[in-house]
Every structure is written in C-alpha cells, then in structure tokens.
Amino acid sequence: MDEVQLTSRLFQCFNEKPYWGVPALKALLQQPDFWLREVLKKVADQIKEGPYANMWKLKDSWKLDKDEGAAPGAETDGEEDQKPDLGWDDDDDEEEFEEIM
C-alpha cells in the first residue's frame, strides 16, 4: 500500500489502542518491516524504556483533544471537515474577479 493509505491505517490503529508493537502492526497491516518502520517513524515515537518499551505511540503533534475531533486520517461521521489554518482568510473564496480578455 502507498504511504497515504498506510498512514491512514496507522492512525486508525492508534485510535483503537495507544501502544503498538511492530510485530502486531505487521500482522494486521500486512506490510514489509522496512516500509512499515519508515512510515511509522513519521507518525509515532518508539518508547525506549518502561512497561511499553519497544512499542510505539502516536506523536504528540498528531494527537488532538477529544473536543477538537478525531486524529488525522480517522473517519468522520458527516461532521464538517476541519481545515488546517494556513493563514488565509476563508472569505477570499467569495471574492468576485473581473474577467479580462
């Protein structure tokens, strides 16, 4: 599967459970070890010590407060799409442009 699909599936996995090991993700997602780890590094951090050592958790930068909605890549139930703030004014879409010939 391509990177976008794999990333989306990883978000779904981390939405179900906060900690995952590579063997469990490999079995579930049926992806090669190298490819899985490459994409996993972009969305998750490996835990180095403690009870979850060698497992992975979603990076804090991808986590959202429960009030803000689901994690990126998660399915929504008909809710309005949340757009990232790019610093553009949404009202710009409503401007009328003069046609030049």
URWO-V901140 format. One record per backbone hydrogen bond with DSSP energy under -1.0 kcal/mol. CO is the residue of the C=O (numbers start at 0). NH is the residue of the N-H. If there is no record, write none. Layout:
# URWO-V901140
co=CO nh=NH
co=CO nh=NH
This chain:
# URWO-V901140
co=1 nh=5
co=2 nh=6
co=3 nh=7
co=4 nh=8
co=5 nh=9
co=6 nh=10
co=7 nh=11
co=8 nh=12
co=9 nh=13
co=10 nh=14
co=11 nh=15
co=12 nh=16
co=19 nh=55
co=20 nh=24
co=21 nh=25
co=22 nh=26
co=23 nh=27
co=24 nh=28
co=25 nh=29
co=31 nh=35
co=32 nh=36
co=33 nh=37
co=34 nh=38
co=35 nh=39
co=36 nh=40
co=38 nh=41
co=39 nh=43
co=42 nh=58
co=44 nh=56
co=46 nh=53
co=49 nh=52
co=51 nh=54
co=54 nh=46
co=55 nh=19
co=56 nh=44
co=58 nh=61
co=64 nh=67
co=70 nh=73
co=88 nh=91
co=89 nh=92
co=90 nh=93
co=91 nh=94
